[in-house]
Amino acid sequence: MTIKEIQEQIITEFGNFDDWMDRYNHLIDMGKSCPLIDEKYKTKSFLISGCQSRVWLHASMSDGEIIFTADSDAVITKGIVNLLIRVFSKQPADDIIAADIAFIDEIGLNEHLSPTRSNGLMSMIKQMKLYALAFKTKAANQ
């Protein structure tokens, strides 16, 4: 499934909820199924700076696709990072780098987050794109 198709699926999914409390609860539920980062990566070097909560993010490459795992000490943040993993994981680096993440505005997530959580969301996206760029650069130099 492409990044665009996954985003459309998420927009439809969030459209099934009438109010934001239901959407927050859905995000919290999503956090419960987050592909957890290996404990050895829960170190300072894998922490995403700019997040209100602690968020660890790891990426690996497998068969030309980037696989993300993460964890957070806050349930809503864990749901947000899992939402991004759902969009970006198992995708080629070029697709992640070029991805337009308009779905965040379309589901209303940005406008319903506190400014610090919104900054954290952007930091997560930036870090995922940086991982993709690093893998792309590494592949080009091999």
N, C-alpha and C positions, 0 to 999 in steps of 0.2 A: 504494500500500500504506500502511496506517495505521501509526502508531508502535507500537500494540499488536500488530499483525500482524508487524511487523519484529522486535519483541522476542520473540514466540513462535517465530519462525524461528531467532533466535539461541540461544534456550534449547534447541531441538531440536538445532541444529548442535553446540553445546558438549556436549550429552548423548551425542554419538557418541564422545567421548573418555573413556577409563577413568581416566586419571591426569592430574595437573596439569601434568606436564612436556609432555604432548601438547597441553594447552590453551594453555600458554605459547607453544609452538611455533606453534600456530594463530594466536595474537595477533601473534606476530612476522611470520608470513606475511601477516596482514591489514595490517600496517604497510607492507608493500611495495606495496600497492595504494591507499594513502592518496591522496585527491585533494590534490595538493601546493599549498600556498599560493604565490602569486606572490612572487618574491624581494623586490619592493618593499614587501611587508607583513611581511618578516622583520626587524621593528624592535622596539624596546622597547615601543612603544605597543600592539603586538599580542601581546606575551608574556603568558602566563597566570601570574599570581602564585600562589604556593602549591604549585607543582609542583617536585619534586626535580630534574627535567630541564627543559631549556628547551623550551617548547611555544608555538608561534605559532598563533593561530587568527584566521581572517578570515571574515566573513559578508557576504553580499550578498542582495538581494531580487530575485527574478525571477518574474513572473506570480503574485504573491501567496505565493510559497514562499521560504523562506530556504535559501540554499546555503552550506554551510560548506566551507572548505579549511583545511588545517593542515600543520604539519611539527613534528618534534621531533628533538633530537640523540641520543635514546635509542631503540633499536628497539622495546623493549617498550612504551614510552610512545607511540610512533607507532602501534602496534597498538591501544592503548587509545583514543586519540583517534579513530582510524579507526572503531572499533566505535561510538563515540558519533556520529560523522558519519553512519554507516550508519543509525542510529536517527533522528536529528534532521534531516538534510539533506533538502531537497525537501519540507518540511512547512510548513504555515501557522504563523504566530507563536502563535496561540491554542493550537494543539495542542502545541507545544513547551513553552509556559509551563505548561500543565495536565498535562503528561506525568508519569505515575508510572513511575519507573525501577526497578521491582522486579526486572527481569531481572538486574541486577547481582548481587543477593543470590542469585537463583535459580540462576545459573551458578556461584556460589561465588567470584566475582572479588574482592569486597571482603575476604573472609577469607583470601585467598591473596596479597594485596599487602602490602608493608611499610607501616607507618603513614604514612610520607611519600608513598608512591605512592598510597595510599588517599586522603590529603588532596588530592593532585594530581588524582585522578579527580573528587572532589567539586568542586574548583575549575574543572575543565573543564566539568562539567555546569552549574555556576552561571554561568559565562561564556556558555555557549550560551543559557541561559534569559534572561540579561541582554540579549544581542543580540536575542532574540525580542521582549522587552519594549520595547526601543528602537525596533525596526521597527514594532511595534504602535502605540506612542505617536506616532511620526512619521506613520504613515498616518492616525491619528485627527485629527491637527492639519493635515492638508492639505485 
